Structures are given as C-alpha cells and as structure tokens.
Amino acid sequence: MKRLFITAIASIFSLLAFSQPRLEHRDNSTARIVANDKPMLMIGGELGNSSASTPEDVKRTFAHLHKLGLNTVLAPVSWELIEPVEGQFDMSSLDVILTEARRNELKVVLLWFGAWKNSMSCYAPEWFKRDTKRFPRAHALEGKPVEEASSLSKNVLEADKRAFCRIMQHLRDNDRTEQTVIMVQVENEIGMIDVPRDYSADATKLYQSAVPQQLTNYLRKNQSTLHPYLKNKLKITPPGEGKGEVSWPQLFGDDIYTEEIFQTWTYAVYVEQIAQAGRAIYNLPMYVNVALNSRDRKPGQYPSGGPLAHLIDLWHCGAPSIDVLGVDIYDKGIKSWLSKYHLQNNPLFVPEIRLEDKDAMYALYAFGHHGAMGFCPFSIEDYPLYPKTKNQKPETDLDLSQDDQLNAFSSQGQSQSPLRASYQLLRQAEPLILERQGTKDIDAVLLDNEQREAEIVTPDGIRLTIKHSYSLGWEPGAKDAEWPEAACIILRLGKEDYLAIGSGVVITYTDAKADKNTWKKGDTRIGLAKCESVSISEGNMHINRHLSGDQTHQGRHVRIPVGQFDIQHFRLYRYK
C-alpha cells in the first residue's frame, strides 16, 4: 500500500513538472505562446489544406520546413480522416504530424477541419454528409439547402465535439511532455457564404425571437468599450435591464448586417461549446481565423458571421474560451489589415497570408510594430529555399537532388530566399524581441513604393529617420518606377544603443527636439559611435564585420541594401 501511495505521489509530481502550453499576456494587446515554460514567437507557415493528408506528404514537407528555418507549422487534421466510420477513431494522421514535427524541431498549431472549412462542410466524414436528416444543413433563400452544416443543430454539435474531444484527449495522453502542439484552431474560416444568415425555419424563428440575455448583459456592461461598428448598430442603448425582451431586428435594425450579427452569434456559441469541451480535457490556447470582408463585398459575398474585427464583441461574449481572432490576409493593404486585428482586446496573430517574397518584410513589420504572436504564410511547403532565377525549376527543394541543391546555391550567388533570410534574422533575435514586445524599446517600419520614408522616436529622444535604401540613388533598381518592399525592426538594447534588423533601409539620426532639416546654433547633433554587422546566438552577439567606412558613408547613416538581410548593431552619441 505504501509503495502504491509513493508511486501515485510521484506520478502527480511528474504531471505538475510539465506546465501546459499557454498564452501569456504582456498587456491587453500583446501576448505570446509559452511552450515547455519558454516564451516563443511563432515564426511559421501554414500547410496547404491537403498537404498533411498522407504520411509521405508530411515527411517530405516537414523536412523542407525545417530547412526554411520555421519553428512552427500550422497543420490541418480533418474530421474525415479522424473518424472515417462513425464512432471509430483513427489518430494515425495526427501521430505522423507529431512524429515528424519532433524529428524536424517544429512546434505545431493544429487546425481542426471539423464541421466547417472555408464555410463549407467539405472535410466532414462521408457518413455525416449523407445523413442530412440527423445532421441538417443551413438554408439559403427559399428553403434551398447548402453544403454547410447547421450551426443550430445539436446533433451536428455533438458529433463535431466528440471527434474534437478525442483529439484533445490524444494530445493530452501523448504530447503533454513534449508539447509539440502549442495551440489549436477551432473550425476554419467559419461563416455563411452566398447569404448573410441561415434562412432555415428554425433560424428565422430565432432571428425574430428575443436576443439572449447573455448578450444583452454583455452589451450593457461593456457599452463604453464596444467596437464602434457594433455600438453604432444598436437601436436601443443600453439594451436589457428593464427594457423588456427585444428581437434581433429591434435591437440592431432589420437589414443584412443585423442578419450577419445574428449568424455570428450562432457560430460563436457553437464554437464555444467545442472549445470549452476540448479545453476541459487538455487546456491548450485556442483561436479562430477569419476570411476578410474586403473589396466592398456584403455579408454572404464574404463568409458572413465569421470572427471579423467589427464583430469581436460577439465572439468575446459568445466564445470566451477562444483566446484570439486570427486574420487571414489575401488582399492588399497589409498595414490596414494588421491594425484592424491588433486591438486593445485582441493580440495580433496572422495564421494565413498570401505566399510571396514580400512576406519577408511583412513578418518583420508584424513582429516589430504590432508585437505579433505569430506570422504564417499559407501553403508554405511551396516556398523555395533559394532565390528564384528565370530558368530554375522546381521552386522548392522537395524534388531536387542534393547535387542540384548545391548547384542552385552556387549559381545564384545567394544562400537563401527572402523569407528564409528574414526568418533566420527573426530566429536569432527572438529572445531579444520577446523581451521588448509591448514596450517602447521595439518598433518597426514597412516601406514600399507609396511610403518610402518613416520615423521612429526612441526613448532616448533620438529621431531615427528610416528611408528606403533606393533613396540614396546608387543601388541597382533605384531608378525603377516601382520600388520593392523594405522593412526594419529597431530594437533598443540600452541608452543610445540599438539593433537594426531587416533589409532595404537607410537610417539617419537627429535629436528629436531639433528640426531634422535645419540646424540651429546650440542644437545637439547625433553621431554614429559604432556600427557592426552581427549575428546572435543564445542572446550573445558575434561581430561579423565592422562597418565604419563606406558601408556607413563615413558615419552618415546605417544601411542595409535591398536584397541583403542583416542585423546591424549601432551606438550613437551626442555632440555640439
């Protein structure tokens, strides 16, 4: 008996020794993932929807992602593979992801393709799809059923939840120590397509019925901090509390945007029940991702009811078990989209973005300016290790022999493609970035053809003017009409002591109190005391090259040319 007691106590202490991956908030708008008790940036990429559907695919792609320099991969697990026969669960597809991720030193964000993927129920099992009586569909106008599961069906919810909970149980039992999976996405780009809401008889009856007290209480309690869009939609303020029951049209007005609000609530409540049940088994951070309401489209033309920024209050109220609304960006206007989803009550996470070379700059800007938790281009397995040339095929190394890879390396004169080079800098500087996110000791700029100059004023009272390096006029391409994106993180190490991390920038420095263009007698001037190209390992800097001459134009500026990626350490000083 004594032996059994000691064994039980040892088991409990063994479990307590490993805290689960968690979300750690720096402030209301900045957070980071902590795994194995170590904070991390998710310097990652998302696989294509079906790129983890076979063991062969997973083995090939994960090896490639390791070479690209990722520390995190977003990988889907689909309901049709997890439960091919109702009530019979197969975790082999998940086990391959865990095994190959560990082999390639990758953390995993698991994407649950359950009842919905991009609005549709396309990754649900065949037995679910065929039994529309038990698992009803949502309806478009005139009673037309669509290939989208009903968010109001208890049978849909319970079947989806059962499979999701089995996955969470499997992770708890097989990944608690390694902590390979650090976060989970619940469903994928949820939302009604073609119409703003479900027009089934049950949905229409609810739409005309009373708004749940849970929501009216939330709106009343948080009326001063509601998103401006939702605040402006309210026809009765504050709602509830002695005003009697009101329907959705009465509270918000009877239009397609109120129908979207109603649909959003049904999805949020559904997702909450999935997430809450899963977290009760294994309490991992969870998020939802959103397809954007871009290009002046109306609800239904984009997935209506998804976790859009202007509907964030509905998700916070209806799905409190969800930590973050992640933004999937496939449209122009990167700065605007990042700002819309980096809110006081929503840390920035970019689980998907269109795969292109300029992501190298976007990642620097997202981590440095917005304190992003993670940045993950979509279909990352298709991104090359090496810069593309006119005759180079294929674009990744997946089908290249080792000799071909070496030839590609030597013939191109560069060792890395842009995103790979950017990720290498971020991986090196990761501990320093994490220490400073959410403080005034870090910021970043993103420059392009439209905005070729930006400023950062540091806590030392120094104005850093950061221009596109083409502005100097002597780099190849400077005379071109279109200038490529350039970006730079400015990281303050101490008084008048900085790192510049990026590509395509030239940095000058003036006293923030003085006119940067006109010197007046008595003004303090700022000089360059030291500049060096460095690499960072385990928080320690190694000097690769001293840059005191032509590289800094004899102290006039700090410069990282277009096409080069570097970390430069520079110290400034004051003189009169």
C-alpha positions as CSV (number, residue, x, y, z in Angstrom):
1,M,0.0,0.0,0.0
2,K,2.8,2.4,0.9
3,R,4.6,1.6,-2.4
4,L,1.4,2.4,-4.3
5,F,1.0,5.7,-2.4
6,I,4.5,6.8,-3.3
7,T,4.0,5.8,-6.9
8,A,0.8,7.9,-7.1
9,I,2.5,10.9,-5.5
10,A,5.4,10.6,-7.9
11,S,3.0,10.5,-10.9
12,I,1.3,13.6,-9.7
13,F,4.6,15.5,-9.3
14,S,5.6,14.3,-12.7
15,L,2.5,15.8,-14.3
16,L,2.9,19.0,-12.3
17,A,6.5,19.3,-13.5
18,F,5.3,20.0,-17.1
19,S,3.1,23.0,-17.4
20,Q,0.9,23.0,-20.5
21,P,1.5,25.4,-23.4
22,R,-0.3,28.6,-22.5
23,L,-0.9,32.1,-23.7
24,E,0.9,34.7,-21.7
25,H,-0.4,38.3,-21.9
26,R,2.1,41.2,-21.8
27,D,-0.8,43.7,-21.9
28,N,-4.3,43.8,-23.4
29,S,-3.0,43.8,-26.9
30,T,0.2,41.8,-26.7
31,A,0.6,38.1,-25.9
32,R,2.9,35.2,-26.7
33,I,2.8,31.5,-26.6
34,V,4.8,29.8,-23.8
35,A,5.8,26.1,-24.5
36,N,8.0,24.0,-22.3
37,D,8.0,27.0,-20.0
38,K,9.8,29.1,-22.7
39,P,8.1,32.0,-24.5
40,M,8.3,31.9,-28.3
41,L,7.4,33.7,-31.4
42,M,5.5,31.6,-33.9
43,I,7.9,32.1,-36.9
44,G,6.0,29.8,-39.1
45,G,3.9,28.8,-42.0
46,E,0.6,27.1,-42.8
47,L,0.4,24.0,-44.9
48,G,-1.9,23.8,-47.8
49,N,-5.3,22.2,-46.9
50,S,-4.4,18.7,-48.0
51,S,-0.7,18.7,-47.6
52,A,-0.7,16.7,-44.3
53,S,-3.2,14.1,-45.5
54,T,-0.7,11.3,-46.1
55,P,2.4,10.2,-44.2
56,E,4.6,10.7,-47.3
57,D,3.4,14.3,-47.7
58,V,4.1,15.1,-44.1
59,K,7.6,13.6,-44.1
60,R,8.6,15.5,-47.3
61,T,7.1,18.8,-46.3
62,F,8.3,18.9,-42.7
63,A,11.9,18.3,-43.7
64,H,11.6,21.2,-46.1
65,L,10.1,23.5,-43.5
66,H,13.0,22.7,-41.1
67,K,15.4,23.9,-43.8
68,L,13.4,27.0,-44.4
69,G,14.0,28.0,-40.7
70,L,10.5,27.8,-39.3
71,N,9.9,27.0,-35.7
72,T,6.2,26.5,-36.1
73,V,3.9,24.8,-38.7
74,L,0.2,25.1,-38.9
75,A,-1.1,21.7,-39.9
76,P,-4.7,20.6,-40.5
77,V,-6.3,17.5,-39.1
78,S,-9.6,16.7,-40.8
79,W,-12.6,15.1,-39.4
80,E,-13.0,12.7,-42.3
81,L,-9.6,11.1,-41.5
82,I,-10.0,11.1,-37.7
83,E,-13.5,9.5,-37.8
84,P,-13.9,7.7,-41.2
85,V,-16.6,5.5,-39.6
86,E,-18.9,6.9,-37.1
87,G,-17.7,6.1,-33.6
88,Q,-14.4,4.7,-34.8
89,F,-11.4,7.0,-34.4
90,D,-8.1,6.8,-36.2
91,M,-5.3,9.1,-34.9
92,S,-2.6,7.9,-37.3
93,S,-2.7,11.1,-39.3
94,L,-2.2,13.1,-36.2
95,D,0.6,10.8,-34.9
96,V,2.5,11.3,-38.2
97,I,2.3,15.1,-37.7
98,L,3.6,14.8,-34.1
99,T,6.4,12.4,-35.0
100,E,7.7,14.4,-38.0
101,A,7.4,17.7,-36.2
102,R,9.5,16.4,-33.4
103,R,12.0,15.0,-35.8
104,N,12.3,18.4,-37.5
105,E,12.3,20.6,-34.4
106,L,8.9,22.1,-35.2
107,K,6.1,23.2,-32.9
108,V,2.6,22.6,-34.3
109,V,-0.6,24.7,-34.3
110,L,-3.3,22.2,-35.0
111,L,-6.1,23.2,-37.4
112,W,-9.4,21.4,-36.7
113,F,-11.2,21.0,-40.0
114,G,-14.5,19.8,-38.4
115,A,-18.0,20.9,-39.4
116,W,-16.7,23.8,-41.4
117,K,-13.7,24.6,-43.6
118,N,-13.9,27.9,-45.6
119,S,-17.6,28.0,-44.7
120,M,-18.3,24.6,-46.3
121,S,-18.6,21.2,-44.7
122,C,-16.1,19.7,-47.1
123,Y,-13.8,17.9,-44.6
124,A,-16.6,16.3,-42.6
125,P,-16.9,12.5,-43.0
126,E,-19.0,10.9,-45.7
127,W,-21.3,9.3,-43.1
128,F,-22.0,12.8,-41.8
129,K,-22.6,14.3,-45.2
130,R,-25.0,11.6,-46.3
131,D,-27.3,11.7,-43.2
132,T,-28.9,15.1,-43.7
133,K,-31.8,14.2,-41.5
134,R,-29.7,13.7,-38.4
135,F,-27.1,16.4,-39.4
136,P,-29.1,19.1,-41.2
137,R,-27.7,21.8,-43.5
138,A,-28.1,25.5,-43.3
139,H,-30.6,27.0,-45.8
140,A,-30.2,29.8,-48.4
141,L,-33.3,31.7,-49.6
142,E,-36.5,29.8,-50.5
143,G,-35.5,26.8,-48.4
144,K,-32.6,25.8,-50.5
145,P,-30.2,23.6,-48.5
146,V,-26.4,24.3,-48.9
147,E,-23.3,22.3,-48.2
148,E,-22.9,24.0,-44.8
149,A,-23.8,22.3,-41.6
150,S,-26.4,24.0,-39.4
151,S,-24.9,25.9,-36.5
152,L,-28.2,25.4,-34.6
153,S,-28.2,21.6,-34.8
154,K,-27.5,19.8,-31.5
155,N,-26.6,16.6,-33.5
156,V,-24.0,18.5,-35.6
157,L,-22.5,20.0,-32.5
158,E,-22.3,16.7,-30.5
159,A,-20.8,14.8,-33.4
160,D,-18.2,17.5,-34.1
161,K,-17.5,17.9,-30.4
162,R,-17.0,14.2,-29.8
163,A,-14.3,14.0,-32.5
164,F,-12.6,17.2,-31.3
165,C,-12.5,15.9,-27.7
166,R,-10.9,12.6,-28.9
167,I,-8.1,14.7,-30.5
168,M,-7.6,16.7,-27.3
169,Q,-7.6,13.5,-25.3
170,H,-4.9,12.0,-27.6
171,L,-2.8,15.2,-27.3
172,R,-3.1,15.1,-23.5
173,D,-2.1,11.5,-23.4
174,N,0.7,11.6,-26.0
175,D,2.0,15.2,-26.1
176,R,1.9,16.6,-22.6
177,T,5.6,16.2,-22.0
178,E,6.9,17.1,-25.5
179,Q,4.4,19.9,-26.0
180,T,4.7,19.6,-29.8
181,V,1.2,21.1,-30.2
182,I,1.1,24.6,-28.7
183,M,-2.2,25.9,-30.0
184,V,-5.4,24.8,-31.7
185,Q,-7.7,26.4,-34.3
186,V,-11.4,25.6,-33.9
187,E,-13.0,25.1,-37.3
188,N,-11.7,27.1,-40.3
189,E,-12.9,30.4,-41.7
190,I,-16.3,29.8,-40.4
191,G,-19.2,31.8,-42.0
192,M,-22.2,31.6,-44.2
193,I,-21.4,32.0,-47.9
194,D,-23.9,33.4,-50.6
195,V,-26.3,34.6,-48.0
196,P,-25.9,36.7,-44.8
197,R,-27.5,34.1,-42.5
198,D,-29.1,30.7,-42.3
199,Y,-32.7,31.0,-43.6
200,S,-34.0,27.7,-42.3
201,A,-37.3,27.8,-40.4
202,D,-35.5,27.3,-37.1
203,A,-33.0,30.1,-37.8
204,T,-35.7,32.5,-38.9
205,K,-37.7,31.8,-35.7
206,L,-34.7,32.5,-33.6
207,Y,-33.9,35.7,-35.5
208,Q,-37.3,37.0,-34.7
209,S,-37.1,35.9,-31.1
210,A,-35.5,37.6,-28.1
211,V,-31.8,38.3,-28.2
212,P,-30.2,36.1,-25.5
213,Q,-29.8,37.8,-22.1
214,Q,-26.1,36.7,-22.1
215,L,-25.5,39.1,-25.0
216,T,-27.7,42.0,-23.8
217,N,-26.0,41.9,-20.4
218,Y,-22.6,42.0,-22.1
219,L,-23.6,44.9,-24.3
220,R,-24.9,46.9,-21.4
221,K,-21.8,46.1,-19.2
222,N,-19.3,46.9,-21.9
223,Q,-21.1,49.7,-23.8
224,S,-18.2,52.2,-23.3
225,T,-15.7,49.8,-24.9
226,L,-17.7,48.2,-27.6
227,H,-16.3,48.2,-31.1
228,P,-17.6,51.4,-32.8
229,Y,-19.3,49.4,-35.5
230,L,-21.4,47.4,-33.0
231,K,-22.1,50.4,-30.8
232,N,-23.4,52.3,-33.8
233,K,-25.7,49.4,-34.8
234,L,-27.5,49.4,-31.5
235,K,-31.0,50.9,-31.8
236,I,-31.7,50.5,-28.0
237,T,-29.0,51.7,-25.6
238,P,-28.3,50.3,-23.2
239,P,-30.1,47.1,-24.1
240,G,-31.9,45.0,-21.5
241,E,-32.3,45.9,-17.8
242,G,-36.0,46.8,-17.6
243,K,-36.5,47.4,-21.3
244,G,-38.1,44.0,-21.9
245,E,-37.2,41.4,-24.4
246,V,-36.2,42.6,-27.9
247,S,-35.6,40.7,-31.1
248,W,-32.5,40.9,-33.2
249,P,-34.2,43.3,-35.7
250,Q,-35.5,45.5,-32.9
251,L,-32.1,45.7,-31.2
252,F,-29.9,46.2,-34.2
253,G,-32.2,47.2,-37.1
254,D,-33.7,44.8,-39.8
255,D,-31.0,44.6,-42.5
256,I,-28.5,42.1,-43.8
257,Y,-25.9,43.5,-41.3
258,T,-28.1,42.5,-38.4
259,E,-28.6,39.1,-40.1
260,E,-24.8,38.9,-40.0
261,I,-24.7,39.8,-36.3
262,F,-27.3,37.1,-35.6
263,Q,-25.3,34.5,-37.6
264,T,-22.1,35.5,-35.8
265,W,-23.8,34.8,-32.5
266,T,-24.9,31.3,-33.6
267,Y,-21.3,30.4,-34.7
268,A,-19.7,31.9,-31.6
269,V,-22.0,30.0,-29.2
270,Y,-21.3,26.8,-31.3
271,V,-17.5,27.2,-31.2
272,E,-17.6,28.0,-27.5
273,Q,-19.1,24.6,-26.8
274,I,-16.5,22.8,-28.9
275,A,-13.6,24.8,-27.4
276,Q,-14.8,24.6,-23.8
277,A,-15.2,20.8,-24.0
278,G,-11.8,20.4,-25.5
279,R,-10.1,22.7,-23.0
280,A,-11.7,20.7,-20.1
281,I,-9.7,17.7,-21.4
282,Y,-6.4,19.5,-22.3
283,N,-6.2,23.2,-21.8
284,L,-4.3,24.5,-24.8
285,P,-4.7,28.0,-26.2
286,M,-7.4,28.2,-28.9
287,Y,-8.2,30.6,-31.7
288,V,-10.5,31.2,-34.7
289,N,-9.4,32.5,-38.1
290,V,-11.3,34.8,-40.4
291,A,-11.9,35.3,-44.1
292,L,-11.9,39.1,-44.7
293,N,-14.8,41.4,-45.5
294,S,-12.7,43.1,-48.3
295,R,-13.3,44.7,-51.6
296,D,-16.6,46.3,-50.6
297,R,-18.4,43.0,-50.5
298,K,-21.5,42.5,-48.5
299,P,-22.3,39.7,-45.9
300,G,-22.6,36.5,-47.8
301,Q,-20.4,37.6,-50.6
302,Y,-17.7,37.1,-48.0
303,P,-18.3,34.4,-45.2
304,S,-20.9,36.1,-43.1
305,G,-20.8,35.6,-39.3
306,G,-17.0,34.8,-39.1
307,P,-14.8,36.3,-36.4
308,L,-14.4,39.7,-38.1
309,A,-12.8,42.6,-36.2
310,H,-16.0,44.6,-36.2
311,L,-17.9,41.7,-34.6
312,I,-15.3,40.9,-32.0
313,D,-17.6,41.7,-29.1
314,L,-20.0,38.9,-30.2
315,W,-17.1,36.5,-30.1
316,H,-15.8,37.6,-26.8
317,C,-19.3,37.3,-25.3
318,G,-20.3,34.1,-27.0
319,A,-17.0,32.2,-27.1
320,P,-14.9,33.3,-24.1
321,S,-12.8,30.1,-24.4
322,I,-11.3,31.5,-27.6
323,D,-8.2,33.5,-27.0
324,V,-7.5,35.2,-30.3
325,L,-9.2,36.2,-33.6
326,G,-6.6,35.4,-36.2
327,V,-6.6,37.3,-39.5
328,D,-6.1,35.6,-42.9
329,I,-4.8,38.2,-45.4
330,Y,-5.0,37.7,-49.1
331,D,-5.8,41.3,-50.0
332,K,-3.8,44.4,-50.5
333,G,-3.4,46.9,-47.7
334,I,-1.3,44.9,-45.2
335,K,-0.8,47.8,-42.8
336,S,-4.6,48.4,-42.6
337,W,-5.5,44.8,-42.0
338,L,-2.8,44.3,-39.3
339,S,-4.1,47.4,-37.5
340,K,-7.7,46.2,-37.7
341,Y,-6.9,43.0,-35.9
342,H,-4.3,44.3,-33.5
343,L,-6.7,45.7,-31.0
344,Q,-6.7,46.5,-27.3
345,N,-8.6,43.3,-26.7
346,N,-7.0,41.1,-29.4
347,P,-3.3,40.3,-29.8
348,L,-2.2,40.1,-33.4
349,F,-1.8,36.6,-35.0
350,V,-1.5,36.1,-38.7
351,P,-2.3,32.4,-39.3
352,E,-2.6,32.8,-43.1
353,I,-1.2,35.3,-45.6
354,R,-0.7,35.0,-49.3
355,L,2.6,33.3,-50.0
356,E,5.1,35.7,-51.7
357,D,8.6,37.1,-51.3
358,K,7.3,40.3,-49.7
359,D,6.2,38.2,-46.7
360,A,9.8,38.5,-45.6
361,M,9.2,42.2,-45.0
362,Y,5.7,41.8,-43.6
363,A,6.9,39.4,-40.9
364,L,9.5,41.9,-39.7
365,Y,6.8,44.6,-39.5
366,A,4.2,42.4,-37.8
367,F,6.6,41.2,-35.1
368,G,8.3,44.6,-34.6
369,H,5.5,47.1,-34.9
370,H,2.4,45.1,-33.8
371,G,4.0,42.7,-31.3
372,A,2.6,39.8,-33.3
373,M,2.3,36.4,-31.7
374,G,3.0,34.6,-35.0
375,F,3.2,35.1,-38.7
376,C,2.5,32.2,-41.1
377,P,2.3,32.4,-44.9
378,F,-0.1,29.9,-46.4
379,S,1.0,26.9,-48.5
380,I,4.4,27.3,-47.0
381,E,5.6,23.9,-48.4
382,D,5.7,25.6,-51.8
383,Y,8.2,28.3,-50.8
384,P,11.8,27.8,-52.2
385,L,14.9,27.6,-50.1
386,Y,16.9,29.5,-52.7
387,P,16.2,32.7,-54.7
388,K,14.4,32.0,-57.9
389,T,16.1,32.5,-61.3
390,K,14.5,32.7,-64.7
391,N,15.3,29.1,-65.6
392,Q,15.1,27.5,-62.1
393,K,12.5,24.7,-61.7
394,P,11.2,23.4,-59.4
395,E,10.6,26.3,-57.0
396,T,11.2,24.2,-53.8
397,D,13.9,21.7,-53.0
398,L,11.3,18.9,-52.5
399,D,12.2,17.3,-55.9
400,L,15.8,18.5,-56.1
401,S,18.7,16.0,-55.6
402,Q,21.5,17.1,-53.2
403,D,23.8,18.0,-56.1
404,D,21.0,20.0,-57.7
405,Q,20.5,21.9,-54.5
406,L,24.2,22.7,-54.3
407,N,24.3,23.9,-57.9
408,A,21.3,26.1,-57.3
409,F,23.1,27.6,-54.2
410,S,26.3,28.3,-56.1
411,S,24.8,29.6,-59.3
412,Q,22.6,32.1,-57.7
413,G,25.2,33.8,-55.5
414,Q,22.9,33.9,-52.5
415,S,22.3,31.3,-49.9
416,Q,18.7,32.0,-49.1
417,S,15.3,33.1,-50.5
418,P,13.9,36.3,-48.9
419,L,11.5,34.7,-46.4
420,R,14.1,32.2,-45.3
421,A,16.6,35.0,-44.8
422,S,14.1,37.1,-42.8
423,Y,13.2,34.1,-40.7
424,Q,16.8,33.5,-39.9
425,L,17.2,37.0,-38.5
426,L,14.0,36.6,-36.5
427,R,15.1,33.3,-35.1
428,Q,18.4,34.9,-34.0
429,A,16.8,37.9,-32.4
430,E,13.8,36.1,-31.0
431,P,14.7,36.3,-27.3
432,L,15.5,40.0,-27.6
433,I,12.3,40.7,-29.4
434,L,10.2,38.7,-26.9
435,E,11.8,40.7,-24.0
436,R,10.7,44.0,-25.6
437,Q,7.3,43.3,-27.3
438,G,4.7,45.6,-25.7
439,T,7.4,48.2,-24.7
440,K,8.8,51.3,-26.2
441,D,12.1,49.5,-26.8
442,I,10.9,48.0,-30.1
443,D,9.3,49.2,-33.2
444,A,9.4,48.6,-36.9
445,V,8.7,50.3,-40.3
446,L,7.4,48.9,-43.6
447,L,8.4,50.9,-46.7
448,D,7.2,50.5,-50.2
449,N,6.7,52.4,-53.4
450,E,4.0,54.6,-51.8
451,Q,5.7,55.2,-48.5
452,R,9.4,55.5,-48.9
453,E,10.2,57.1,-45.5
454,A,9.1,56.7,-41.9
455,E,10.3,57.8,-38.4
456,I,10.8,56.3,-35.0
457,V,11.5,58.4,-31.9
458,T,13.3,56.3,-29.3
459,P,13.0,56.6,-25.5
460,D,16.5,58.3,-25.7
461,G,14.9,61.3,-27.5
462,I,16.6,60.4,-30.8
463,R,14.6,60.6,-34.1
464,L,15.5,57.8,-36.4
465,T,14.6,58.6,-40.0
466,I,14.3,55.4,-41.9
467,K,14.2,55.6,-45.7
468,H,14.1,53.1,-48.5
469,S,17.8,52.3,-49.4
470,Y,17.0,53.1,-53.0
471,S,16.5,56.7,-51.9
472,L,20.4,57.1,-51.9
473,G,20.2,56.6,-55.7
474,W,23.1,54.3,-56.3
475,E,21.7,50.8,-55.8
476,P,20.7,48.8,-58.9
477,G,17.0,49.4,-59.3
478,A,16.9,52.8,-57.7
479,K,15.8,54.4,-61.0
480,D,12.9,51.9,-61.4
481,A,9.4,53.2,-61.2
482,E,8.4,50.5,-58.7
483,W,10.4,50.0,-55.5
484,P,10.2,46.7,-53.7
485,E,9.0,46.4,-50.0
486,A,11.7,47.1,-47.4
487,A,11.4,46.7,-43.6
488,C,13.3,47.1,-40.5
489,I,12.9,46.3,-36.8
490,I,14.6,48.9,-34.4
491,L,15.4,47.2,-31.1
492,R,16.8,49.3,-28.3
493,L,19.4,47.5,-26.2
494,G,20.3,50.3,-23.9
495,K,20.9,54.1,-23.8
496,E,21.6,55.2,-27.4
497,D,22.4,51.5,-28.3
498,Y,20.3,49.7,-31.0
499,L,19.9,46.9,-33.4
500,A,18.6,47.3,-36.9
501,I,17.1,44.0,-38.2
502,G,15.9,43.9,-41.8
503,S,16.6,44.7,-45.4
504,G,16.4,47.7,-47.9
505,V,16.7,50.6,-45.4
506,V,19.0,53.5,-44.7
507,I,18.8,55.1,-41.2
508,T,19.8,58.6,-40.2
509,Y,19.6,60.1,-36.7
510,T,18.8,63.5,-35.2
511,D,17.9,64.9,-31.8
512,A,14.1,64.6,-31.6
513,K,13.8,68.1,-30.1
514,A,15.6,69.7,-33.0
515,D,14.4,70.4,-36.6
516,K,15.7,67.4,-38.5
517,N,16.2,69.5,-41.7
518,T,17.6,72.8,-40.3
519,W,20.5,73.0,-37.8
520,K,20.4,75.9,-35.3
521,K,23.2,77.1,-33.2
522,G,23.1,75.3,-29.9
523,D,21.4,72.2,-31.3
524,T,22.7,68.9,-30.2
525,R,23.9,66.7,-33.0
526,I,23.8,62.9,-33.1
527,G,26.8,60.9,-34.4
528,L,27.5,57.3,-35.1
529,A,29.8,55.9,-32.5
530,K,29.9,52.4,-33.7
531,C,28.3,50.1,-36.3
532,E,28.9,46.5,-37.0
533,S,27.2,43.6,-38.7
534,V,26.4,40.9,-36.1
535,S,24.9,37.5,-35.7
536,I,23.2,36.4,-32.4
537,S,23.3,33.1,-30.7
538,E,21.6,32.4,-27.4
539,G,21.4,36.1,-26.8
540,N,25.1,36.7,-27.4
541,M,26.2,38.9,-30.3
542,H,29.1,37.9,-32.6
543,I,30.6,40.6,-34.7
544,N,30.8,39.5,-38.4
545,R,32.2,42.8,-39.8
546,H,33.0,46.3,-38.6
547,L,31.2,48.9,-40.7
548,S,32.9,52.2,-40.1
549,G,33.7,53.3,-43.6
550,D,31.9,53.2,-46.9
551,Q,29.2,50.9,-45.6
552,T,28.0,53.8,-43.3
553,H,29.1,56.6,-45.7
554,Q,31.7,57.5,-43.1
555,G,29.2,57.7,-40.2
556,R,26.4,59.5,-42.0
557,H,23.9,56.6,-41.8
558,V,23.3,52.9,-41.0
559,R,22.4,51.0,-44.2
560,I,21.2,47.5,-45.2
561,P,20.8,47.4,-49.0
562,V,17.9,45.9,-50.9
563,G,18.4,42.2,-51.4
564,Q,20.6,41.9,-48.3
565,F,19.3,40.8,-44.9
566,D,21.3,41.7,-41.9
567,I,21.4,42.6,-38.2
568,Q,23.4,45.7,-37.5
569,H,24.4,46.9,-34.1
570,F,24.9,50.6,-33.8
571,R,25.6,53.0,-31.0
572,L,25.0,56.7,-31.2
573,Y,26.5,59.7,-29.3
574,R,25.7,63.4,-28.9
575,Y,27.9,66.4,-29.6
576,K,27.7,70.1,-30.2
